[in-house]
Amino acid sequence: MLTTFKSAASADVIMFGAAAKALLETLGRDPEATQGIFTVEQLPAAIERLTHAIEQDKARREHPADKDEADDDAPQSGMAAPVSFAQRAWPLLEMLQHARAEGKPVTWGV
């Protein structure tokens, strides 16, 4: 399933279901909701939460707590590297920032 985030302030952001659900949960929304809105008033808090989650993800990848994670034979790069939460979240963060700057809401599933 695909989820499309929309705002009059930027181009659509389309995500596969699992990635969209993880982002919605991070933003304090029901990950099972098929549609919703971030009002203009809710955008600053959403941006702050998502920025914090991205920073945490980057820190976790730079300094893994699990010793086995740090001792992998060879780090994967290029097309073999998994896509991180931070990479998946960045387009939505940019959309939220543009929407805040222009005073437009962000919706999904409509």
A tleap script that builds the chain and sets N, CA, C and O, in Angstrom:
source leaprc.protein.ff14SB
mol = sequence {
  NMET LEU THR THR PHE LYS SER ALA ALA SER
  ALA ASP VAL ILE MET PHE GLY ALA ALA ALA
  LYS ALA LEU LEU GLU THR LEU GLY ARG ASP
  PRO GLU ALA THR GLN GLY ILE PHE THR VAL
  GLU GLN LEU PRO ALA ALA ILE GLU ARG LEU
  THR HIE ALA ILE GLU GLN ASP LYS ALA ARG
  ARG GLU HIE PRO ALA ASP LYS ASP GLU ALA
  ASP ASP ASP ALA PRO GLN SER GLY MET ALA
  ALA PRO VAL SER PHE ALA GLN ARG ALA TRP
  PRO LEU LEU GLU MET LEU GLN HIE ALA ARG
  ALA GLU GLY LYS PRO VAL THR TRP GLY CVAL
}
set mol.1.N position { 0.827 -1.173 0.000 }
set mol.1.CA position { 0.000 0.000 0.000 }
set mol.1.C position { 0.883 1.252 0.000 }
set mol.1.O position { 1.921 1.288 0.661 }
set mol.2.N position { 0.475 2.242 -0.722 }
set mol.2.CA position { 1.184 3.516 -0.783 }
set mol.2.C position { 0.419 4.570 0.003 }
set mol.2.O position { -0.811 4.557 0.058 }
set mol.3.N position { 1.166 5.478 0.605 }
set mol.3.CA position { 0.576 6.627 1.279 }
set mol.3.C position { 1.142 7.865 0.619 }
set mol.3.O position { 2.353 7.989 0.436 }
set mol.4.N position { 0.248 8.788 0.259 }
set mol.4.CA position { 0.667 10.032 -0.380 }
set mol.4.C position { 0.393 11.193 0.565 }
set mol.4.O position { -0.747 11.437 0.960 }
set mol.5.N position { 1.455 11.901 0.917 }
set mol.5.CA position { 1.342 13.119 1.720 }
set mol.5.C position { 1.239 14.280 0.744 }
set mol.5.O position { 1.993 14.356 -0.226 }
set mol.6.N position { 0.288 15.195 1.010 }
set mol.6.CA position { 0.051 16.306 0.092 }
set mol.6.C position { 0.018 17.630 0.841 }
set mol.6.O position { -0.424 17.716 1.986 }
set mol.7.N position { 0.497 18.650 0.159 }
set mol.7.CA position { 0.403 20.009 0.663 }
set mol.7.C position { 0.484 20.955 -0.520 }
set mol.7.O position { 1.193 20.691 -1.491 }
set mol.8.N position { -0.240 22.050 -0.434 }
set mol.8.CA position { -0.178 23.068 -1.482 }
set mol.8.C position { 1.181 23.765 -1.491 }
set mol.8.O position { 1.480 24.525 -2.412 }
set mol.9.N position { 2.002 23.513 -0.474 }
set mol.9.CA position { 3.300 24.180 -0.354 }
set mol.9.C position { 4.428 23.437 -1.053 }
set mol.9.O position { 5.510 23.997 -1.227 }
set mol.10.N position { 4.202 22.172 -1.466 }
set mol.10.CA position { 5.288 21.418 -2.105 }
set mol.10.C position { 4.718 20.256 -2.912 }
set mol.10.O position { 3.512 20.013 -2.933 }
set mol.11.N position { 5.618 19.557 -3.564 }
set mol.11.CA position { 5.225 18.376 -4.329 }
set mol.11.C position { 4.806 17.259 -3.372 }
set mol.11.O position { 5.179 17.260 -2.199 }
set mol.12.N position { 4.031 16.311 -3.886 }
set mol.12.CA position { 3.593 15.174 -3.081 }
set mol.12.C position { 4.784 14.330 -2.643 }
set mol.12.O position { 5.797 14.252 -3.338 }
set mol.13.N position { 4.646 13.702 -1.478 }
set mol.13.CA position { 5.630 12.745 -0.969 }
set mol.13.C position { 4.905 11.407 -0.894 }
set mol.13.O position { 3.926 11.260 -0.163 }
set mol.14.N position { 5.397 10.434 -1.660 }
set mol.14.CA position { 4.760 9.116 -1.726 }
set mol.14.C position { 5.665 8.106 -1.037 }
set mol.14.O position { 6.868 8.055 -1.292 }
set mol.15.N position { 5.064 7.295 -0.152 }
set mol.15.CA position { 5.825 6.301 0.610 }
set mol.15.C position { 5.100 4.974 0.619 }
set mol.15.O position { 3.873 4.916 0.546 }
set mol.16.N position { 5.887 3.900 0.710 }
set mol.16.CA position { 5.306 2.588 0.926 }
set mol.16.C position { 4.711 2.546 2.317 }
set mol.16.O position { 5.119 3.306 3.195 }
set mol.17.N position { 3.750 1.665 2.522 }
set mol.17.CA position { 2.994 1.581 3.758 }
set mol.17.C position { 3.809 1.502 5.022 }
set mol.17.O position { 3.557 2.265 5.954 }
set mol.18.N position { 4.789 0.599 5.096 }
set mol.18.CA position { 5.566 0.408 6.331 }
set mol.18.C position { 6.333 1.668 6.703 }
set mol.18.O position { 6.375 2.041 7.876 }
set mol.19.N position { 6.936 2.323 5.732 }
set mol.19.CA position { 7.688 3.551 6.013 }
set mol.19.C position { 6.743 4.662 6.465 }
set mol.19.O position { 7.046 5.393 7.408 }
set mol.20.N position { 5.601 4.789 5.792 }
set mol.20.CA position { 4.634 5.818 6.160 }
set mol.20.C position { 4.090 5.569 7.566 }
set mol.20.O position { 3.930 6.510 8.344 }
set mol.21.N position { 3.806 4.315 7.892 }
set mol.21.CA position { 3.290 3.986 9.221 }
set mol.21.C position { 4.316 4.332 10.301 }
set mol.21.O position { 3.956 4.866 11.350 }
set mol.22.N position { 5.581 4.032 10.051 }
set mol.22.CA position { 6.627 4.353 11.027 }
set mol.22.C position { 6.721 5.864 11.243 }
set mol.22.O position { 6.891 6.324 12.372 }
set mol.23.N position { 6.613 6.621 10.176 }
set mol.23.CA position { 6.685 8.079 10.297 }
set mol.23.C position { 5.462 8.632 11.014 }
set mol.23.O position { 5.586 9.515 11.862 }
set mol.24.N position { 4.288 8.121 10.680 }
set mol.24.CA position { 3.081 8.594 11.351 }
set mol.24.C position { 3.121 8.287 12.846 }
set mol.24.O position { 2.715 9.109 13.667 }
set mol.25.N position { 3.612 7.102 13.189 }
set mol.25.CA position { 3.728 6.744 14.598 }
set mol.25.C position { 4.709 7.674 15.312 }
set mol.25.O position { 4.451 8.110 16.434 }
set mol.26.N position { 5.832 7.974 14.661 }
set mol.26.CA position { 6.822 8.898 15.218 }
set mol.26.C position { 6.206 10.277 15.448 }
set mol.26.O position { 6.544 10.968 16.409 }
set mol.27.N position { 5.305 10.663 14.560 }
set mol.27.CA position { 4.673 11.980 14.656 }
set mol.27.C position { 3.448 11.975 15.573 }
set mol.27.O position { 2.719 12.963 15.652 }
set mol.28.N position { 3.230 10.853 16.264 }
set mol.28.CA position { 2.139 10.792 17.231 }
set mol.28.C position { 0.776 10.555 16.621 }
set mol.28.O position { -0.243 10.841 17.250 }
set mol.29.N position { 0.741 10.040 15.415 }
set mol.29.CA position { -0.524 9.765 14.741 }
set mol.29.C position { -0.776 8.265 14.699 }
set mol.29.O position { 0.150 7.469 14.852 }
set mol.30.N position { -2.022 7.886 14.492 }
set mol.30.CA position { -2.392 6.482 14.376 }
set mol.30.C position { -1.803 5.935 13.077 }
set mol.30.O position { -2.190 6.377 11.996 }
set mol.31.N position { -0.868 4.976 13.166 }
set mol.31.CA position { -0.243 4.463 11.951 }
set mol.31.C position { -1.217 3.695 11.057 }
set mol.31.O position { -0.932 3.467 9.881 }
set mol.32.N position { -2.351 3.301 11.605 }
set mol.32.CA position { -3.349 2.575 10.814 }
set mol.32.C position { -4.362 3.508 10.151 }
set mol.32.O position { -5.187 3.057 9.356 }
set mol.33.N position { -4.309 4.791 10.466 }
set mol.33.CA position { -5.239 5.753 9.873 }
set mol.33.C position { -4.979 5.863 8.374 }
set mol.33.O position { -3.835 6.027 7.949 }
set mol.34.N position { -6.025 5.772 7.587 }
set mol.34.CA position { -5.859 5.842 6.130 }
set mol.34.C position { -5.848 7.270 5.622 }
set mol.34.O position { -5.479 7.525 4.476 }
set mol.35.N position { -6.252 8.203 6.475 }
set mol.35.CA position { -6.189 9.606 6.092 }
set mol.35.C position { -6.056 10.480 7.326 }
set mol.35.O position { -6.410 10.079 8.435 }
set mol.36.N position { -5.542 11.672 7.113 }
set mol.36.CA position { -5.372 12.583 8.231 }
set mol.36.C position { -4.824 13.917 7.779 }
set mol.36.O position { -4.637 14.170 6.589 }
set mol.37.N position { -4.570 14.767 8.766 }
set mol.37.CA position { -4.089 16.121 8.476 }
set mol.37.C position { -3.168 16.602 9.588 }
set mol.37.O position { -3.364 16.287 10.762 }
set mol.38.N position { -2.174 17.360 9.197 }
set mol.38.CA position { -1.377 18.167 10.117 }
set mol.38.C position { -1.804 19.597 9.830 }
set mol.38.O position { -1.503 20.140 8.767 }
set mol.39.N position { -2.503 20.201 10.776 }
set mol.39.CA position { -2.936 21.581 10.581 }
set mol.39.C position { -1.724 22.507 10.679 }
set mol.39.O position { -0.654 22.107 11.139 }
set mol.40.N position { -1.909 23.721 10.248 }
set mol.40.CA position { -0.830 24.710 10.308 }
set mol.40.C position { -0.345 24.867 11.742 }
set mol.40.O position { 0.853 25.024 11.978 }
set mol.41.N position { -1.266 24.827 12.701 }
set mol.41.CA position { -0.908 24.969 14.115 }
set mol.41.C position { -0.113 23.767 14.623 }
set mol.41.O position { 0.687 23.913 15.546 }
set mol.42.N position { -0.311 22.604 14.051 }
set mol.42.CA position { 0.375 21.385 14.482 }
set mol.42.C position { 1.747 21.203 13.826 }
set mol.42.O position { 2.536 20.373 14.276 }
set mol.43.N position { 2.035 21.948 12.796 }
set mol.43.CA position { 3.280 21.763 12.047 }
set mol.43.C position { 4.550 21.985 12.878 }
set mol.43.O position { 5.463 21.167 12.775 }
set mol.44.N position { 4.664 23.042 13.694 }
set mol.44.CA position { 5.907 23.212 14.458 }
set mol.44.C position { 6.228 22.011 15.347 }
set mol.44.O position { 7.379 21.579 15.403 }
set mol.45.N position { 5.232 21.469 16.037 }
set mol.45.CA position { 5.469 20.303 16.903 }
set mol.45.C position { 5.837 19.077 16.072 }
set mol.45.O position { 6.704 18.299 16.472 }
set mol.46.N position { 5.195 18.896 14.930 }
set mol.46.CA position { 5.499 17.759 14.057 }
set mol.46.C position { 6.931 17.858 13.529 }
set mol.46.O position { 7.648 16.859 13.480 }
set mol.47.N position { 7.334 19.037 13.143 }
set mol.47.CA position { 8.696 19.254 12.644 }
set mol.47.C position { 9.713 18.959 13.742 }
set mol.47.O position { 10.733 18.314 13.500 }
set mol.48.N position { 9.428 19.434 14.936 }
set mol.48.CA position { 10.341 19.193 16.057 }
set mol.48.C position { 10.469 17.697 16.352 }
set mol.48.O position { 11.578 17.200 16.543 }
set mol.49.N position { 9.351 16.979 16.392 }
set mol.49.CA position { 9.379 15.531 16.669 }
set mol.49.C position { 10.153 14.778 15.591 }
set mol.49.O position { 10.970 13.909 15.895 }
set mol.50.N position { 9.891 15.117 14.332 }
set mol.50.CA position { 10.548 14.409 13.237 }
set mol.50.C position { 12.042 14.730 13.193 }
set mol.50.O position { 12.855 13.840 12.944 }
set mol.51.N position { 12.404 15.964 13.428 }
set mol.51.CA position { 13.816 16.349 13.471 }
set mol.51.C position { 14.542 15.582 14.578 }
set mol.51.O position { 15.650 15.086 14.375 }
set mol.52.N position { 13.918 15.492 15.730 }
set mol.52.CA position { 14.518 14.763 16.854 }
set mol.52.C position { 14.676 13.279 16.507 }
set mol.52.O position { 15.713 12.687 16.805 }
set mol.53.N position { 13.670 12.678 15.888 }
set mol.53.CA position { 13.738 11.261 15.511 }
set mol.53.C position { 14.834 11.016 14.471 }
set mol.53.O position { 15.518 9.994 14.526 }
set mol.54.N position { 15.004 11.927 13.540 }
set mol.54.CA position { 16.062 11.806 12.529 }
set mol.54.C position { 17.431 11.878 13.195 }
set mol.54.O position { 18.318 11.084 12.883 }
set mol.55.N position { 17.603 12.824 14.107 }
set mol.55.CA position { 18.882 12.954 14.822 }
set mol.55.C position { 19.186 11.701 15.636 }
set mol.55.O position { 20.330 11.246 15.668 }
set mol.56.N position { 18.173 11.139 16.292 }
set mol.56.CA position { 18.365 9.902 17.054 }
set mol.56.C position { 18.769 8.749 16.145 }
set mol.56.O position { 19.654 7.967 16.489 }
set mol.57.N position { 18.129 8.643 14.996 }
set mol.57.CA position { 18.455 7.567 14.055 }
set mol.57.C position { 19.893 7.695 13.563 }
set mol.57.O position { 20.618 6.703 13.488 }
set mol.58.N position { 20.301 8.905 13.232 }
set mol.58.CA position { 21.679 9.120 12.772 }
set mol.58.C position { 22.679 8.768 13.872 }
set mol.58.O position { 23.700 8.136 13.602 }
set mol.59.N position { 22.395 9.166 15.090 }
set mol.59.CA position { 23.294 8.872 16.212 }
set mol.59.C position { 23.373 7.370 16.453 }
set mol.59.O position { 24.452 6.842 16.723 }
set mol.60.N position { 22.249 6.683 16.359 }
set mol.60.CA position { 22.226 5.230 16.550 }
set mol.60.C position { 23.064 4.518 15.498 }
set mol.60.O position { 23.746 3.538 15.798 }
set mol.61.N position { 23.013 5.012 14.269 }
set mol.61.CA position { 23.781 4.374 13.191 }
set mol.61.C position { 25.271 4.698 13.302 }
set mol.61.O position { 26.109 3.877 12.928 }
set mol.62.N position { 25.607 5.869 13.806 }
set mol.62.CA position { 27.016 6.247 13.957 }
set mol.62.C position { 27.664 5.566 15.152 }
set mol.62.O position { 28.860 5.274 15.127 }
set mol.63.N position { 26.883 5.309 16.200 }
set mol.63.CA position { 27.399 4.706 17.426 }
set mol.63.C position { 26.472 3.584 17.871 }
set mol.63.O position { 25.726 3.744 18.837 }
set mol.64.N position { 26.512 2.447 17.176 }
set mol.64.CA position { 25.602 1.354 17.531 }
set mol.64.C position { 25.851 0.838 18.944 }
set mol.64.O position { 26.993 0.623 19.351 }
set mol.65.N position { 24.760 0.643 19.685 }
set mol.65.CA position { 24.855 0.135 21.056 }
set mol.65.C position { 25.114 -1.364 21.073 }
set mol.65.O position { 25.742 -1.883 21.996 }
set mol.66.N position { 24.631 -2.053 20.054 }
set mol.66.CA position { 24.795 -3.503 19.957 }
set mol.66.C position { 26.164 -3.812 19.361 }
set mol.66.O position { 26.437 -3.438 18.220 }
set mol.67.N position { 27.010 -4.475 20.101 }
set mol.67.CA position { 28.380 -4.793 19.658 }
set mol.67.C position { 28.368 -5.586 18.346 }
set mol.67.O position { 29.225 -5.369 17.489 }
set mol.68.N position { 27.412 -6.497 18.183 }
set mol.68.CA position { 27.341 -7.286 16.951 }
set mol.68.C position { 27.083 -6.401 15.744 }
set mol.68.O position { 27.597 -6.656 14.655 }
set mol.69.N position { 26.283 -5.358 15.943 }
set mol.69.CA position { 26.000 -4.433 14.858 }
set mol.69.C position { 27.278 -3.739 14.398 }
set mol.69.O position { 27.482 -3.539 13.200 }
set mol.70.N position { 28.128 -3.378 15.336 }
set mol.70.CA position { 29.355 -2.646 15.023 }
set mol.70.C position { 30.420 -3.550 14.403 }
set mol.70.O position { 31.323 -3.065 13.722 }
set mol.71.N position { 30.318 -4.869 14.634 }
set mol.71.CA position { 31.349 -5.791 14.158 }
set mol.71.C position { 30.998 -6.484 12.844 }
set mol.71.O position { 31.579 -7.521 12.527 }
set mol.72.N position { 30.071 -5.939 12.085 }
set mol.72.CA position { 29.736 -6.555 10.798 }
set mol.72.C position { 30.998 -6.687 9.964 }
set mol.72.O position { 31.907 -5.862 10.059 }
set mol.73.N position { 31.048 -7.737 9.141 }
set mol.73.CA position { 32.237 -8.003 8.325 }
set mol.73.C position { 32.629 -6.795 7.485 }
set mol.73.O position { 33.761 -6.319 7.559 }
set mol.74.N position { 31.702 -6.312 6.700 }
set mol.74.CA position { 31.984 -5.156 5.860 }
set mol.74.C position { 30.728 -4.296 5.799 }
set mol.74.O position { 29.642 -4.813 5.540 }
set mol.75.N position { 30.856 -3.022 6.028 }
set mol.75.CA position { 29.671 -2.179 5.947 }
set mol.75.C position { 29.130 -2.164 4.521 }
set mol.75.O position { 29.887 -2.115 3.551 }
set mol.76.N position { 27.824 -2.207 4.418 }
set mol.76.CA position { 27.209 -2.182 3.097 }
set mol.76.C position { 27.168 -0.744 2.607 }
set mol.76.O position { 26.966 0.199 3.373 }
set mol.77.N position { 27.367 -0.613 1.303 }
set mol.77.CA position { 27.310 0.720 0.728 }
set mol.77.C position { 26.622 0.655 -0.618 }
set mol.77.O position { 26.356 -0.424 -1.147 }
set mol.78.N position { 26.343 1.807 -1.157 }
set mol.78.CA position { 25.707 1.867 -2.462 }
set mol.78.C position { 24.322 1.243 -2.446 }
set mol.78.O position { 23.560 1.429 -1.498 }
set mol.79.N position { 24.004 0.509 -3.490 }
set mol.79.CA position { 22.676 -0.094 -3.627 }
set mol.79.C position { 22.427 -1.186 -2.590 }
set mol.79.O position { 21.270 -1.511 -2.324 }
set mol.80.N position { 23.461 -1.760 -2.001 }
set mol.80.CA position { 23.304 -2.836 -1.019 }
set mol.80.C position { 22.973 -2.307 0.373 }
set mol.80.O position { 22.501 -3.060 1.225 }
set mol.81.N position { 23.212 -1.031 0.608 }
set mol.81.CA position { 22.977 -0.449 1.931 }
set mol.81.C position { 21.476 -0.284 2.177 }
set mol.81.O position { 20.746 0.162 1.292 }
set mol.82.N position { 21.026 -0.637 3.362 }
set mol.82.CA position { 19.607 -0.426 3.667 }
set mol.82.C position { 19.297 1.063 3.767 }
set mol.82.O position { 20.163 1.868 4.108 }
set mol.83.N position { 18.060 1.415 3.469 }
set mol.83.CA position { 17.634 2.808 3.562 }
set mol.83.C position { 17.264 3.078 5.016 }
set mol.83.O position { 16.438 2.372 5.595 }
set mol.84.N position { 17.871 4.088 5.594 }
set mol.84.CA position { 17.653 4.391 7.007 }
set mol.84.C position { 16.346 5.154 7.230 }
set mol.84.O position { 15.754 5.696 6.296 }
set mol.85.N position { 15.920 5.181 8.482 }
set mol.85.CA position { 14.749 5.963 8.865 }
set mol.85.C position { 14.962 7.427 8.483 }
set mol.85.O position { 14.061 8.068 7.940 }
set mol.86.N position { 16.144 7.950 8.763 }
set mol.86.CA position { 16.434 9.353 8.472 }
set mol.86.C position { 16.286 9.659 6.980 }
set mol.86.O position { 15.747 10.701 6.607 }
set mol.87.N position { 16.759 8.760 6.142 }
set mol.87.CA position { 16.645 8.970 4.696 }
set mol.87.C position { 15.183 8.945 4.251 }
set mol.87.O position { 14.777 9.727 3.392 }
set mol.88.N position { 14.409 8.056 4.832 }
set mol.88.CA position { 12.988 7.969 4.464 }
set mol.88.C position { 12.203 9.172 4.989 }
set mol.88.O position { 11.237 9.605 4.359 }
set mol.89.N position { 12.612 9.711 6.136 }
set mol.89.CA position { 11.877 10.803 6.769 }
set mol.89.C position { 12.176 12.166 6.151 }
set mol.89.O position { 11.347 13.074 6.221 }
set mol.90.N position { 13.347 12.313 5.551 }
set mol.90.CA position { 13.783 13.627 5.075 }
set mol.90.C position { 12.790 14.303 4.123 }
set mol.90.O position { 12.505 15.484 4.318 }
set mol.91.N position { 12.246 13.623 3.105 }
set mol.91.CA position { 11.293 14.309 2.218 }
set mol.91.C position { 10.056 14.822 2.950 }
set mol.91.O position { 9.553 15.903 2.643 }
set mol.92.N position { 9.566 14.048 3.916 }
set mol.92.CA position { 8.400 14.501 4.672 }
set mol.92.C position { 8.764 15.689 5.557 }
set mol.92.O position { 7.971 16.620 5.698 }
set mol.93.N position { 9.939 15.665 6.146 }
set mol.93.CA position { 10.382 16.799 6.955 }
set mol.93.C position { 10.440 18.064 6.103 }
set mol.93.O position { 9.980 19.123 6.531 }
set mol.94.N position { 10.995 17.960 4.919 }
set mol.94.CA position { 11.055 19.131 4.033 }
set mol.94.C position { 9.660 19.633 3.676 }
set mol.94.O position { 9.422 20.840 3.625 }
set mol.95.N position { 8.735 18.698 3.428 }
set mol.95.CA position { 7.359 19.091 3.118 }
set mol.95.C position { 6.749 19.840 4.303 }
set mol.95.O position { 6.124 20.886 4.126 }
set mol.96.N position { 6.929 19.307 5.503 }
set mol.96.CA position { 6.389 19.962 6.695 }
set mol.96.C position { 6.978 21.358 6.858 }
set mol.96.O position { 6.261 22.290 7.221 }
set mol.97.N position { 8.265 21.513 6.596 }
set mol.97.CA position { 8.910 22.826 6.727 }
set mol.97.C position { 8.380 23.819 5.695 }
set mol.97.O position { 8.119 24.976 6.024 }
set mol.98.N position { 8.218 23.372 4.450 }
set mol.98.CA position { 7.662 24.247 3.409 }
set mol.98.C position { 6.217 24.633 3.754 }
set mol.98.O position { 5.811 25.782 3.580 }
set mol.99.N position { 5.456 23.656 4.243 }
set mol.99.CA position { 4.061 23.925 4.602 }
set mol.99.C position { 3.977 24.953 5.726 }
set mol.99.O position { 3.133 25.849 5.691 }
set mol.100.N position { 4.853 24.824 6.723 }
set mol.100.CA position { 4.866 25.801 7.824 }
set mol.100.C position { 5.201 27.187 7.294 }
set mol.100.O position { 4.561 28.169 7.669 }
set mol.101.N position { 6.203 27.269 6.424 }
set mol.101.CA position { 6.634 28.567 5.891 }
set mol.101.C position { 5.518 29.242 5.093 }
set mol.101.O position { 5.401 30.467 5.100 }
set mol.102.N position { 4.704 28.443 4.407 }
set mol.102.CA position { 3.641 29.013 3.574 }
set mol.102.C position { 2.276 29.012 4.252 }
set mol.102.O position { 1.296 29.494 3.683 }
set mol.103.N position { 2.212 28.472 5.465 }
set mol.103.CA position { 0.947 28.453 6.185 }
set mol.103.C position { -0.081 27.517 5.572 }
set mol.103.O position { -1.269 27.839 5.540 }
set mol.104.N position { 0.357 26.367 5.087 }
set mol.104.CA position { -0.526 25.380 4.457 }
set mol.104.C position { -0.512 24.081 5.244 }
set mol.104.O position { 0.533 23.708 5.777 }
set mol.105.N position { -1.636 23.377 5.338 }
set mol.105.CA position { -1.661 22.095 6.032 }
set mol.105.C position { -1.043 20.981 5.189 }
set mol.105.O position { -0.826 21.144 3.989 }
set mol.106.N position { -0.766 19.856 5.827 }
set mol.106.CA position { -0.291 18.650 5.151 }
set mol.106.C position { -1.323 17.557 5.406 }
set mol.106.O position { -1.715 17.321 6.548 }
set mol.107.N position { -1.759 16.896 4.344 }
set mol.107.CA position { -2.740 15.822 4.482 }
set mol.107.C position { -2.169 14.528 3.914 }
set mol.107.O position { -1.179 14.528 3.182 }
set mol.108.N position { -2.818 13.435 4.271 }
set mol.108.CA position { -2.493 12.151 3.639 }
set mol.108.C position { -3.771 11.350 3.470 }
set mol.108.O position { -4.704 11.458 4.266 }
set mol.109.N position { -3.794 10.550 2.426 }
set mol.109.CA position { -4.922 9.671 2.168 }
set mol.109.C position { -6.175 10.335 1.653 }
set mol.109.O position { -7.235 9.708 1.628 }
set mol.110.N position { -6.088 11.573 1.244 }
set mol.110.CA position { -7.268 12.263 0.704 }
set mol.110.C position { -7.097 12.563 -0.754 }
set mol.110.O position { -7.990 13.140 -1.374 }
savepdb mol mol.pdb
quit
